[in-house]
Amino acid sequence: MIIESKNIAIKLSDAEDEELAQLTSSSPDLVNMSEVRTYPGEMPTEMFFRIEKDGELVGEINLSRIRWYNRKCEISVLIKKEWQGKGLGKEAMKSLIDFAFNRMNLHRLEAEVIEFNKPSLKLMKTLGFKKEGTLREAKYFNGKYWNILRFGLLKSEWENLNEEKA
């Protein structure tokens, strides 16, 4: 596939392109690229975890868009409707945040919440996440565009929050 432009051609490539591999392994401009291109092959960019209660699957929690060089990723949780409001999402988030900061040595976690999801917005605040921005009308749901709110949590903020509670 070729995307034509006035002065250049943009050609679809693959991971086996030797010229691109050489460029992305030696260019001083790599600082401007996503670091995913420079990861060793065995470094995961996402991790999915089951949430179980008494052996029953009640949800999923995951780390996605893991960026090892910047030591950050996105975190999200999904709890089955019949299990919501019982504190399972909060418990899972706390456990995975501890895992991300203390076992994976990440520096920063990010999360997105659709503006109408009041329980998740409350959870973000409770866990110490700071609102960092709004993606305007970025989610289409039930015939309407909704804003997505972006949150971030630094390891130092998590540690301070837990020291205050101790």
C-alpha positions in Angstrom: 0.0 0.0 0.0 1.3 3.4 -0.9 -0.1 6.7 0.3 0.8 9.4 -2.2 1.6 12.9 -1.2 2.8 16.0 -3.1 6.5 15.4 -2.5 6.8 12.0 -0.8 5.5 8.4 -0.9 4.5 6.7 2.3 4.8 3.0 1.9 3.4 0.3 4.2 6.2 -1.7 5.8 6.7 -4.5 8.3 8.9 -5.3 11.3 11.4 -7.1 9.0 12.3 -3.9 7.0 16.1 -3.8 7.5 16.5 -0.2 6.5 13.9 0.9 9.0 15.4 -1.3 11.7 18.8 0.4 11.1 17.3 3.9 11.2 15.4 3.3 14.4 18.4 1.7 16.1 20.9 4.4 15.4 19.1 7.7 14.7 19.7 10.6 17.1 16.1 11.5 16.4 14.7 8.5 18.3 14.0 10.8 21.2 11.1 12.1 19.1 9.6 8.7 18.4 7.5 6.4 20.5 9.9 4.2 22.5 7.9 1.1 21.6 9.9 0.8 18.4 13.1 0.4 20.5 11.9 -2.3 23.0 13.5 -5.6 23.1 11.0 -8.1 21.6 10.2 -9.8 24.9 8.9 -6.7 26.7 5.1 -6.8 26.9 3.1 -3.7 26.0 -0.1 -4.9 27.8 -1.0 -7.3 30.7 -4.5 -8.6 31.4 -5.6 -10.0 34.8 -8.7 -11.8 35.8 -10.5 -10.7 39.0 -12.1 -13.6 40.8 -14.2 -13.8 43.9 -14.7 -17.2 45.5 -13.5 -18.8 42.2 -16.0 -16.9 40.1 -14.8 -14.4 37.4 -16.1 -11.0 38.4 -14.1 -8.7 36.2 -10.9 -7.8 34.4 -8.1 -5.3 35.2 -5.3 -4.5 32.8 -2.2 -2.5 32.1 -2.0 -1.3 28.5 0.2 0.9 26.5 3.1 0.0 28.7 6.0 2.3 27.9 9.1 0.8 29.6 11.6 3.6 28.9 9.2 6.2 30.3 8.1 3.8 33.0 4.3 4.4 32.5 1.2 2.7 31.3 -2.6 3.0 31.3 -4.7 1.1 33.9 -8.3 0.1 33.5 -10.8 -2.1 35.4 -14.1 -3.7 34.4 -16.4 -5.3 37.0 -19.5 -7.3 36.1 -22.7 -5.4 36.7 -23.9 -7.7 39.5 -20.6 -7.3 41.4 -20.4 -3.5 41.1 -20.7 -1.3 44.2 -19.1 -4.0 46.4 -15.6 -2.5 46.5 -14.0 -5.1 44.2 -12.9 -2.6 41.6 -11.2 -0.4 44.3 -9.5 -3.4 45.8 -8.3 -4.6 42.4 -7.1 -1.2 41.5 -5.2 -0.7 44.7 -3.5 -4.1 44.3 -2.5 -3.5 40.7 -1.3 0.0 41.4 1.0 -1.4 44.1 2.1 -4.1 41.7 2.8 -1.5 38.9 4.7 0.9 41.2 6.5 -1.6 43.4 7.1 -4.7 41.3 7.3 -3.3 37.8 9.0 -0.1 39.0 6.7 2.2 37.0 6.8 5.9 37.6 3.3 6.9 36.3 -0.1 5.4 35.7 -2.8 6.9 33.4 -6.5 6.3 33.2 -9.4 7.4 31.1 -13.0 7.7 32.3 -16.1 8.7 30.3 -17.7 11.7 31.9 -21.0 10.1 32.8 -19.3 7.2 34.8 -19.7 8.8 38.2 -18.5 5.7 40.2 -15.3 5.5 38.2 -14.7 9.3 38.6 -15.1 8.9 42.4 -12.7 5.9 42.3 -10.1 8.0 40.5 -10.3 10.7 43.2 -10.2 8.2 46.0 -7.1 6.5 44.6 -5.3 9.8 44.3 -5.4 10.2 40.5 -5.3 13.8 39.3 -7.4 15.0 36.4 -5.0 16.1 33.6 -7.2 16.8 30.7 -10.3 16.3 28.6 -10.6 14.6 25.3 -13.6 16.5 23.9 -16.4 14.4 22.5 -14.0 11.4 22.0 -16.5 8.6 22.8 -19.7 7.9 20.9 -22.2 6.1 23.0 -26.0 5.8 22.9 -26.4 8.3 20.0 -24.3 11.0 21.7 -20.6 12.1 21.9 -19.2 12.2 25.4 -16.0 13.7 26.8 -13.3 11.3 28.1 -11.5 12.6 31.1 -7.7 11.8 31.4 -6.2 11.1 34.8 -2.6 10.5 36.0 -1.0 9.1 39.2 2.7 9.4 40.0 4.4 6.8 42.2 5.4 9.6 44.7 1.7 10.6 45.0 0.6 7.0 45.7 3.3 6.6 48.3 2.3 9.9 50.0 -1.4 8.9 50.0 -0.6 5.6 51.6 1.7 7.3 54.2 -1.1 9.6 55.2 -3.5 6.7 55.7 -1.0 4.7 57.8 
